[in-house]
Amino acid sequence: MPATTLDPRPSTLDRDDFVSRYGDIYEHSPWVAELSWDTGLGPAQDTPDGLADTMSEILAAASAERQLEVIRAHPDLAGKAAASGELTADSTREQAGAGLDQCSQEELERFHRYNDAYKARFGFPFVMAVKGSDRYKILAAFETRLNHSLDEERRTAIEQINRIARFRLQSRIAP
């Protein structure tokens, strides 16, 4: 079975075209795409998983402060940006896919309380790759992750962001 490729193939794009197409994979952080292109792209990066691996390595190699900038670029789940229509198209689809646009008032209040408690504890928003999840699993994850240490939670947030990036790249495969 042939590997599924991105179209056009990332390895064939110049830097500006690559960043134009893939600069939004990491929420408001086009520098990840820029540095990924700068590393040199080949056929291995023409698949969603290959490009996801390269981009996640760039984020993993970044300083803790730069990683925190990427984490902080993410919106609250079921937060004010969602209610006011200010999310990116990808975030809107992802949150709706998990049913966050269908929360009851009580669930929204729980999300707001958890978002506020999480940010007060860690200094950045709760990030979770919500594809394949639902609001009940997400609320349970909040409860668990609020007990993490700061370092553990920063690592978890980066892992989740890399999962989000992989899902976003997989959604862009050639038909």
HELIX and SHEET records of a PDB file:
HELIX    1   1 PRO A   10  THR A   12  5                                   3    
HELIX    2   2 ARG A   15  TYR A   22  1                                   8    
HELIX    3   3 TRP A   31  ASP A   38  1                                   8    
HELIX    4   4 PRO A   43  ASP A   46  5                                   4    
HELIX    5   5 PRO A   48  ALA A   61  1                                  14    
HELIX    6   6 ALA A   64  ARG A   72  1                                   9    
HELIX    7   7 LYS A   80  ALA A   83  1                                   4    
HELIX    8   8 ALA A   89  GLY A   97  1                                   9    
HELIX    9   9 LEU A  100  GLN A  102  5                                   3    
HELIX   10  10 GLN A  105  PHE A  122  1                                  18    
HELIX   11  11 ARG A  135  ARG A  145  1                                  11    
HELIX   12  12 LEU A  150  GLN A  170  1                                  21    
END                                                                             
